[in-house]
């Protein structure tokens, strides 16, 4: 198991079985899965990168514009 980065998912080598707080069991047979740690994912317990929209901007990061949609 390893952390992707602060506020990001936990990467786990699969196959994986996750039991959520409500008792639901989720399975993945992928070689590596990203587990959501922020609880903002629409696909919880799997990460859908929703944490990126809520992450604080780095001071040295360039502003993104419509001409530069990276």
Secondary structure, DSSP 8 states (H G I E B T S, - for coil): -EE-STTS-EEEESSEEEE-TTS-EEEE-SSEEEE-SSS--TTTTB--STHHHHS---TTS---BTTB--
